[in-house]
Amino acid sequence: MMYSLHPTDLKSDARRVAPHPLVPQAQFHPAGLFLPADLAAFLGSHDVYPRPDLNRWHVSIWNTETDDAAPAAQASFVWDYQRVICQAIEVQEVYYSINLEPYMMQLGYGLWGVAYDEEKHPPFTYDDLYPS
């Protein structure tokens, strides 16, 4: 089965839903508490140190029609220095064609109460966030 999500679906007047059967999940992790092992492993796989002094939203998108142990996509968003930072973002290769990154960015920014504007905040890659 093929799914579609076009960048225009993310405009301000568009519905904010993932294409069926994908379902988003968001978890808030307050500063000062240990992160769950799966989130710490995700951040570690992207060479991100999970700073304990930052509040964090972890956004996952799950395919409800599969028994996959890993989400179709996931990202971690923190509020740091009066701005939202996407610490890490990952989309499984099989879902590349439906362009989930803008949707994930919109969710992550929105959870912090910041409107995501792709022109103002283009989707980041790990190299954009942490140039070597």
Helices and strands as residue ranges (DSSP letters): G 7-10, E 22-29, H 37-45, E 56-63, E 73-80, E 83-91, G 93-98, H 100-111, H 126-129
